Amino acid sequence: MSPPWEPSTPQAALHALLVELFSAEELRRWLRYGPDAELLHELPEGGSMADLADLALAALARRGRIDADFFERLEVERPHKKAAIAAVVERWATASTSRAPRRAPVHGSPASATAGAASASTEVGGDFVAGSKTVNHYYGATPGPPPPTAARPATAPTATASTATSERILAAWVHLSDLHFGHGAPSHQWNQVRVLDELLSDVCELVKAGKAPTPRLILVTGDVAFSGGALTPATGDDEYALAARWLSRFSTALHLPNERVFVVPGNHDVDRTVDRDKDIAGMVQLARLGVDGHQLDDALSDATGTQRLRSRQARYLDFAAGFGPTTGVSTTAPLWWEHREALDEGLTLRLCGLNTALLAAKDDKGRLRVGEQQLAELLPVTAPTEVTVVLGHHPAADGWLADEKDLEGALDEHAVAYLSGHVHEARSVQVHKGAGEGCLHVSAGAAHAEAAPADAPPTSHGYNIGALVVLGSGELAVRIWPRRWSLTRPRFEVDTSNTRKNQDYAEHRLGDRYRLDLPPPRVGLHIGELGLGRRIELAEPAAIVAYRTWLLEQKPGVKLIGVGGGDMSLDLDAVYVPLRARERLCGDLHGVGAAQSAARRRGGADLANVGEGVGAVGL
């Protein structure tokens, strides 16, 4: 088919760019897991990539969706093609054909409401939304007051969705935990190489097959190393050098920069050889006991105490400085951190890195603490449009933390999900405390678990893929795709013990606080919205477009005779007519031209007989 634009135009350049960036299947998958998934039903299953790009761009243009967000998503998906994308962005902006981003500014991410495609972010993978900014806070380097936060209004405003369509992915991630680089005998260390290779391959295969969303975040909840970097594994280098190399390889495979890898420490990321210093060991033991004047917050409020705590995680902190919000930052790596970025639908994602291993030593259960300072800085009252996901190593249940009730209460009130590890067992459970909205507690299996004794069941490894989804009803949900190591063949598979029958994911719907205000779905096409850049609902896209085209070529109104004592005219958007569509036209824009020509030849007299019924359609 011929492109619906002239050569050498910005539209033609964009078409050529899509053909360069994607295969046909890759483009379908990219659309499926983006904000425009509903247009997939307009695209044919077969055909060339050039034809598919033509149809996709036509559908996006009708919706006014070739905007700053669109180019930002391209840049995140194909960071190695950044220069080519930027060249098309410049041409598009110069021609003034792009539209403004459709979301209003949100708390923590002031995006301009008038920015066009020229405002597309140049920070690959930095945000989900072009024109937005991320805000990072780094804690534990030097004592100081918590960052200012917005007070929750008495009546929380409801975030508004742009349309009532099918479900959409707002954010997606891989959740890894308990990698344990350097653990076990040499044979177990080499087994780790094999298992982690299979894990990387499994993620890529799931995404390629469209069985899971494309992750845009890699979240690691502790125990990156086995001895805080004190050992030299048989597989070469030190523990954190191996970890950094593998995580960089993982992020590269997903076309993500290291800024999209977020890590928190676990108990195995503490170098316990540092505790040979009696002053450090004594401080830790008193804090574990909660002795007045020697509690964790007392140590954190003192420069010497903070430095002693940092020394126990020094190798981990050096490693962590190469990932996540600290990447490229000149300050020392934080003990805990916060990261904000804009999502679709006017929401903001808050990622919080909680350090549950500050007091880790031996016999930790019931003796660990997060302290009041971390809770105050990471889980304050926030804007109602903020969606908070917290990362921590130890579960916020089962008695691991001495201040567990404080953490549970803060999570219940201020977070939608708490991602953890440590117990080497996968689970996802929604926990409600009192009148709170509830928090989803997600534990990943160990990416590489300890070697099992000879007389014990074989070791099973695991990880999760997760996503924040807006459903067609306006509800927000978190979906978890749990994966576990097969005990019969060397590969990962669906963890059926954590999913419903015949499903490969578990779905957890969030509370009413996060429900989006969606307009009710409509059948058909409203003429009043044509050409205004707003999204529209199409019942049978090709047939309706053909019918609309013919109608608009006639006259803008319909004359009614003998109504109200005389003639009167109605605009087309006040008229309802029955529309019937041939099956061969449904979902295929190739048929528009043929249907239009046929309508012209018949003069419109026979449009009611264009096939099987769709019902009454509002124009």
Buried (B, 14 or more C-beta within 10 A) or exposed (E): EEBBBEEEBBBBBBBBBBBEBBEBEBBBBBBBBBBBBBBBEBBEEEBEBBBBBBBBBBBBBBBBBBBBBBBBBBBBBBBEBEEBBBEBBBBBBEEEBBBBBBBEBBBBBEBEEEBBBBBBBEEBBBBBBBBBBBBBBBBBBEEEEBEEBBEBEEEEEBBBBBBBBBBBBBBBBBBBBBBBBBBBEEEBBBBBEEBBEBBBEBBEEBBEEEEBBBBBBBBBBBBBBBBBBBBEBEEEBBBBBBBBEBBBEBBBEBBBBBBBBBBBBBBBBBBBEBBEEEEBBEBBBBBBEEEEEBBBBBBBEEEEBBEBBBBBBBBBBBBBBBBBBBBEEEEBBBBBBBBBBBBBBBBBBBBBBBBBBBBBBEEBEEBBBBBBBBBBBBBBEBBBBBBBBBBBBBBBBEEBBBBBEBBBBBBBBBBBBBBBBBBBBBBBEBBEBEEBBBBBBBBBBBBBBBBEEEEEEEBBBBBBBBBBBBBBEBBBBBBBBBBBBEEEEEBBBBBEEBBEEEEBBBBBBBBEBBBBEBEEEEBBBBBEEBEEBBBBBBBBBBBBBBBBBBBEEEEEBBEEEEEEEEEEEEEBBEBEBEBBBBEBBBBBBBBBEBBBEBBEEEEBEEBEEBBEEBEEBBB
